[in-house]
Amino acid sequence: MCSYCERRLRRFQALKAGLWAGNTALLRRSWRIGAATMTPMPSPHLRIPRTAALLAAVLLAACGTLDVPRADNYPATGQKKARAVHHWDVLAGDVAGRVTEKMAAWPQGEYPIHVTVPDNSSFNQGFLKLLKVHLLNRGVVVSTAPTDVELEVQTQLVQHQAEVPRNLPIPMTGTILGTGVGVLRDWTVHYSDRTLLPGVATALGIGAGVALDMAQLYTQGAAAGGPTRTEVLITTTLKTRDRYLAGSADMYYIERADAVLYQPELPPPPPLPSTPVKTWRVVAP
């Protein structure tokens, strides 16, 4: 038995001893009366002690696993899903805003920055163009050549191998609640001649519940297609040759089929080597 269960058992025994101290005769008499009353009765009430004993045994057996941390979920949060170039543009505008705030105290035009990406993936090339435009619109001087200040963009594609259920049904709690508001179980029994009110109440309740559930489906992410096992981590760092000045990190869900947009394009295959051509000349005998 684990230490937690032992402590609970000792507390229960101490409480029982305190309650019945000096009343052992009454305890024995109550026990005999209860046993005499319950024995001849083939009633479902006899199952109560057995059920309690079974539950106690299960709880005691479960105590053996308390030393191992249980698996808990993180609190529910939200994560955006990148599904269009417009989403890249929104992220580029957000990054440009953060960089501009960091550079607000710098002398204007004295430290032009050079924006770089690691490869030629579709995302990196598109994000590079969008980020430059947003920086220029905010008055940041962007250099076409390497400078002392570099804004480096890094992209990491994360593909989880463990599968999770997709498109799980979201409980329609609002519809259930709305239906329950209009259901008066005893109305048709006691007031069968007045059936208008339950019908109107049920219709209004169902309508309000459907509206609530549609809003819930949208806000809980069902409209975005649900979470995926493919994500992308996008980090931007503003740095000089010897130190980092600022940084940001953003995570997005993406569809597995869109992973190719975040991977560098493969170089074209090398040309096949030319095969030398041999010629023969036919000479008449």
C-alpha positions in Angstrom: 0.0 0.0 0.0 1.3 3.5 -0.9 2.1 6.1 1.7 -0.9 8.2 0.7 -3.4 5.3 1.3 -1.8 4.4 4.6 -2.2 8.0 5.8 -5.9 8.0 4.8 -6.5 4.7 6.5 -4.9 5.9 9.7 -7.0 9.0 9.7 -10.2 6.9 9.2 -9.3 4.5 12.0 -8.5 7.4 14.4 -11.8 9.1 13.5 -13.7 5.9 14.1 -12.0 5.3 17.4 -12.9 8.8 18.6 -16.5 8.6 17.6 -17.2 5.3 19.2 -14.9 5.5 22.3 -16.8 4.3 25.3 -19.7 3.1 23.1 -18.5 -0.3 22.2 -21.7 -1.9 23.5 -23.8 0.3 21.3 -21.6 -0.5 18.3 -22.0 -4.3 18.9 -25.8 -4.0 19.3 -26.1 -1.9 16.1 -24.0 -4.3 14.2 -26.2 -7.3 15.3 -29.4 -5.5 14.5 -28.1 -4.5 11.1 -26.9 -8.0 10.3 -30.2 -9.5 11.5 -32.2 -7.1 9.3 -30.1 -7.5 6.1 -29.5 -11.3 6.2 -33.1 -12.5 5.4 -33.8 -9.8 2.8 -32.8 -10.8 -0.8 -32.8 -7.2 -1.7 -30.6 -5.1 -4.0 -29.6 -3.2 -0.9 -27.2 -6.1 -0.2 -25.2 -5.1 -3.1 -24.2 -1.8 -1.5 -21.5 -3.2 0.8 -20.1 -5.5 -1.9 -20.0 -2.6 -4.3 -18.2 -0.4 -1.8 -15.7 -3.2 -1.1 -15.1 -3.6 -4.8 -14.5 0.1 -5.3 -12.2 0.2 -2.3 -10.2 -2.7 -3.7 -9.9 -1.0 -7.1 -8.8 2.2 -5.4 -6.2 0.4 -3.4 -4.9 -1.4 -6.5 -4.7 1.9 -8.4 -2.6 3.4 -5.6 0.3 1.3 -6.9 0.5 3.6 -10.0 0.6 6.9 -8.1 4.4 6.9 -8.1 4.3 7.2 -11.9 3.3 10.6 -13.4 0.1 10.5 -15.3 -0.2 11.9 -18.8 -2.1 15.2 -18.7 -3.1 17.4 -21.6 -2.1 21.1 -21.8 -4.9 23.6 -21.4 -6.8 24.3 -24.6 -5.1 26.9 -26.8 -5.3 28.1 -30.3 -2.9 27.9 -33.2 -3.3 29.4 -36.6 -3.2 27.4 -39.8 -1.4 28.8 -42.8 -3.5 27.9 -45.8 -2.9 30.9 -48.2 -0.3 33.4 -49.3 -2.4 36.0 -47.5 -1.5 34.2 -44.2 2.2 34.6 -45.1 1.6 38.3 -45.7 -0.1 38.7 -42.2 2.9 37.1 -40.6 5.4 39.2 -42.6 3.5 42.4 -41.4 3.6 41.2 -37.8 7.4 40.5 -38.0 8.0 43.8 -39.7 6.1 45.6 -36.9 8.2 44.0 -34.2 11.4 44.8 -36.0 10.4 48.4 -36.5 9.6 48.8 -32.8 13.1 47.4 -32.0 14.7 49.9 -34.4 12.7 52.9 -33.3 15.6 54.3 -31.2 18.2 53.9 -33.9 19.2 56.9 -36.0 17.1 56.8 -39.1 18.9 55.4 -42.1 22.2 54.8 -40.2 21.8 51.0 -39.9 20.3 49.5 -43.0 19.4 45.8 -42.6 19.9 42.9 -44.9 17.1 40.3 -45.0 18.2 36.7 -45.6 16.4 33.3 -45.9 18.1 29.9 -45.8 16.9 28.3 -49.1 14.8 28.7 -52.1 11.6 27.1 -50.9 8.3 28.6 -52.0 7.6 29.9 -48.5 11.0 31.5 -47.9 11.1 33.2 -51.3 7.5 34.5 -50.9 8.0 35.5 -47.3 11.3 37.3 -48.2 9.5 39.5 -50.7 6.6 40.2 -48.4 8.8 41.1 -45.5 10.9 43.5 -47.5 7.8 45.3 -48.6 6.4 45.6 -45.1 9.7 46.9 -43.8 10.0 49.5 -46.5 6.4 50.7 -45.9 7.4 51.3 -42.2 10.4 53.4 -43.2 13.1 50.8 -42.5 16.1 51.0 -44.8 16.7 47.6 -46.5 20.0 46.9 -48.2 20.4 44.7 -51.2 23.9 43.6 -50.1 25.2 42.2 -46.7 25.5 44.9 -44.0 26.4 45.0 -40.3 22.8 44.2 -39.3 21.1 41.1 -40.7 17.5 40.0 -40.3 17.7 36.2 -40.6 14.6 34.1 -41.3 14.7 30.4 -40.5 12.0 27.8 -41.2 11.7 24.4 -39.7 9.2 21.9 -40.9 7.9 19.5 -38.2 6.0 16.4 -39.2 4.8 14.3 -36.3 4.6 10.6 -37.0 1.9 9.7 -34.5 -1.6 9.9 -35.9 -4.5 11.4 -34.1 -8.2 11.2 -34.9 -9.3 13.7 -37.4 -12.7 15.5 -37.7 -13.9 14.5 -34.2 -17.5 15.5 -33.7 -17.9 18.6 -31.5 -20.7 18.2 -29.0 -23.6 20.3 -29.9 -24.1 21.6 -26.4 -26.1 24.6 -27.4 -28.6 22.7 -29.5 -29.1 20.2 -26.6 -29.5 23.1 -24.2 -31.9 24.9 -26.5 -34.0 21.8 -26.9 -34.1 21.2 -23.2 -35.3 24.7 -22.6 -38.4 24.1 -24.7 -39.1 20.5 -23.5 -41.7 20.5 -20.7 -42.1 16.8 -19.9 -45.3 17.1 -17.9 -47.0 19.6 -20.2 -48.7 17.2 -22.5 -49.7 15.0 -19.6 -51.4 17.6 -17.4 -52.2 20.3 -20.0 -52.9 18.5 -23.2 -55.2 21.2 -24.5 -52.5 23.8 -24.3 -49.8 22.7 -26.8 -48.8 26.0 -28.3 -46.4 27.2 -25.7 -44.1 24.1 -25.7 -43.9 24.2 -29.5 -43.0 27.8 -29.6 -40.5 27.5 -26.8 -38.9 24.4 -28.4 -38.6 26.1 -31.7 -37.0 29.2 -30.2 -34.7 27.1 -28.0 -33.6 25.0 -31.0 -33.0 28.1 -33.1 -30.9 29.7 -30.4 -29.0 26.5 -29.8 -28.2 26.0 -33.5 -26.9 29.6 -33.7 -24.7 29.0 -30.6 -23.3 25.8 -32.0 -22.5 27.4 -35.4 -20.5 30.1 -33.5 -18.8 27.3 -31.5 -17.8 25.4 -34.6 -16.2 28.5 -36.0 -14.4 29.6 -32.8 -13.2 26.1 -32.0 -11.4 25.8 -35.3 -13.6 23.4 -37.2 -13.9 25.9 -40.0 -10.1 25.8 -40.4 -10.1 22.0 -40.9 -9.0 21.0 -37.5 -5.4 20.5 -36.2 -2.9 18.6 -38.2 0.3 16.6 -37.5 2.3 18.9 -39.7 3.6 22.2 -38.4 6.1 24.9 -39.3 8.2 26.9 -37.0 9.3 30.3 -38.3 12.0 32.3 -36.4 13.4 35.7 -37.3 16.5 37.1 -35.6 17.9 40.6 -35.9 21.6 40.3 -35.3 25.0 41.9 -35.8 28.3 40.0 -36.3 28.8 39.4 -32.6 25.3 39.5 -30.9 21.6 39.1 -31.3 19.5 42.2 -31.1 15.9 40.8 -31.3 14.0 37.7 -32.2 10.6 36.2 -32.8 9.1 32.8 -33.1 5.8 31.8 -34.7 4.1 28.4 -35.1 1.6 27.4 -37.7 -0.4 24.3 -38.6 -0.2 23.4 -42.3 -1.8 20.6 -44.3 0.5 17.7 -44.9 0.1 18.1 -48.7 1.4 21.7 -48.3 4.7 20.6 -46.7 6.4 20.8 -50.1 6.0 24.6 -50.0 8.3 24.8 -47.0 11.0 22.5 -48.4 13.8 23.7 -50.7 13.4 22.9 -54.3 15.6 20.1 -55.5 18.1 21.1 -58.1 17.5 19.8 -61.6 19.1 16.5 -62.5 22.4 16.7 -64.2 22.3 16.1 -68.0 23.0 12.6 -69.1 26.5 12.1 -70.5 26.7 12.1 -74.2 27.4 8.7 -75.8 30.2 8.9 -78.4 28.9 8.0 -81.8 30.9 5.6 -83.9 30.8 5.8 -87.7 31.8 3.2 -90.2 32.6 3.7 -93.8 31.8 1.0 -96.2 34.6 0.4 -98.7 33.9 -1.5 -101.9 36.2 -4.5 -102.5 
